[in-house]
């Protein structure tokens, strides 16, 4: 999504790939040394992508598949820990790849830019209030799945602190029209495949909390915001 000039559903050669879903040939990893452990959490995908291109290979964005990435689960975006780790990783990258003689002024300029950007990011994200589910308040929920999946979800919801009223519909029904006044939407697997669930999520209006129940896990998982941790409901 940083390369807004590219089309979402078309393959393309790119400089950097996200480590959230990163596939590489074993031969390429052997030649480049794989991920550099100097990077604790962030920046290792940028570094590896950079080194792969330096070896003469290409990085490709592949549009033929889709994933669901729950962001903000390791560190909450916008927190002091996030800013420190992310922008420290950027300084490691600069120190590693800009070692040429006479590069010290350039390194200093880049580091200054990185930490100025870190300050802006911190201030900006502090002003964003993460979304959350109001525990203890009545919630209205739509369950999209088979009757069996609906019963499993209902059993889990019954054990949660927030009272929940729910409506269960089959995936074959027009479930979008049933969303009026609903605050939560739970998609069930295997009633729907994960590909179908991800596609359906893209049709949901903003303001509705999205969850997935995978039978027979006995749990419901969802995440509303990259600025806060997700929510797990267990039976």
N, C-alpha and C positions, 0 to 999 in steps of 0.2 A: 504493500500500500504506500510505500515511500516513492515508488516509481510510478507516478500518476500518468505518465505518458504511455505506459504499457496497458494492453487490454487484459482484463482479468482472465478470460477464457482462451488466451492464446499463449503458446509456448514462446519463450524468449531467452536470449543470452543476457545474463546480468553479471554485475561485478560481485555482489555479496548475497549470500543466502542466509535465511534465519535458521538457527540451530534447533528451533522447535520441530522442524520436519526436514531433516537433512540426510540425503542418501549419497553415498560416494562409492566408487569401485575400490576394492581392497588394494589394488595396485597403486592407485593414486594416494591412498592414505599411507601406504608403505613408503612411497617416494617423498611425501611431504612431512612424514612424522606424525600425522594426525593432529589432534587437539593439543595445544600447548598448556601445560598445567600451571604456568605462571598466571594464567587467567583463572580466577576463582569461580566466577559465575557468569559474568558478561564479557563479551568481546572475543571469546574463543572462536565463535563462528565467523566473525569478521576477519580474524587473523588467518584462519584456515582457508577461507575463500580467497583471500589475498594471495596466500602462498600457492594455492592451486593454480591460479592464473599466472603467477611468476614461473611455474613449471611448464607453462605452455598449454595447459588444459583450459577448458571453458566451464563456467558455471551456468546452469540453466534453470529458469523457473519453469516448472512443469504444471500445466493447467489441467491435466487429465485426472487429477484426484483432489480430494478435499479432506481437511482435518478440522477438528474442533479443538482450539487451544485455550485452556483455562488460564488466563494471564493473572498475574498478581498473587500467585500461590506461594512462591518462594520468598519474595519480598514485595511488600505493597508498594506499587508505583507511586512516587511522590514522597515517600518516607525518606528520612535522612539516611537510613541504611542503603536504600535503593540508589539515591543520588551518589553517595560515596562510592559504592561498589561499581556502578555503571561508569561513572566518569573517571574513576581510578583505572578501570580497564582501558579506557581510551588513552590515558597517559602511558600505560604499559605498551600499547600498540605503537605509539609515536616513538617511544624510547627504543623499541625493538627494530623498527623499520626505517628510522631516520638517523643512522649512525655515521653517515659520511662526514668526512672532515669539512669543517666550516658550516655544519648543519645546526650548531648550537643556537644561533639566533632564530632559525626557523622552528626548532623544537620549542624554544621559549614562547614564541608567538602562538604556536598551536596549543601549547599547554594553557596559556592565558585564555585563549578562545574557548577551550574545553571547560575551564572552570567558571568563566563568565556565563557560558551556556548552562552549566550546572546550577548556578545561582538563579538564573531566570527560570529554569525548570522547577526548582524547589519552591520558589515564590508562587509560580503559576499553579502547581499541583496542590499547594497548601490551601489555595482558594477554592479547590474543587471538593465538594462534600461527597464522599462515596455513598452509593445507594445501599440501602439495607432493607431487610424485611422486618416489619414491626412485630416482634414477638409479643404474644398475648392479645393481639388484635385479631378479630375474625377475618379470615381470608376466604376468597372464593376461587376455586381452582377448577381447571378443565384438564381432564385426563384423556389423552388420545392413545388408545390401545384396545386390545381385546378385553372381553369381560373378565377373563382370568387375570390379565395384567391389572385391570382396574381394581379388582378385589385385593391384589397384592399391594397396590399403592394405597388403597384405602386403609389397610391394616397398618401401614407405616405412618400415615397421616394421623391416625387415631392416637398414636403415642407421642405426638409432638405437642409442645407447650401452647402453640397458637391453634385455637379451634378453627377447623376448616370445613367449609361446605364445598361439595364437589359435584361435577357432572362428568360422567364417563361416556365417550363417544368412540365409535370405531374409526380407524384410519380411512375407511372408504366413505365416511360421511363428510358433509361440508362443515368441518370443525371450525374453520375460520369464522363462520357466521355465528358460532356459539361463544365467541370471545367477549361479547358485550358484558361489562361489569365484572369481568374476571381479572384477578391480580396475578395468578400463577398458572403456568401451562406446563404440563408434564407429558413428555413423549415417552412411549414405552417400546423397548426392544425385548424380544424379537418381533413384536407386532409390526414395527417398522424397522427397516435396515438403518444402519447409522448414516448411510448416504442419504436416505430419504429424510431422516431426522434433521440433518444439517440443511438440506434443501428447504424443509418446512420452516425451520427457524428463521430463514431469510424472508419469509412472508409475514412474520408476526409483527404487528405494530409496536412502536416503542412504548415503554412503560409497563410491560408485562414480564415478570420474572420467568425465566426458562429453566427447565430441569429435565433430566433424563433418568429413567428407571430401567435398569437392565435385569430382567429376571434370569436367574434366581438370586441376585446379589443381596436382596433384603435392604437396599438403600436407594436413596434418591439424591442426585448430585446436580448442583447448578452454581453458576457464578454470574452475577449481574454486572460487575465492573472490574476493570483492570486496576482500579485504585483501592480495591478491598479484597479480602479473602473470600472464597466461595462458601457455599453452605452444603452440608451433608446431613440428610435426614435418614436415620436408621431405625429399623423395626426392633 
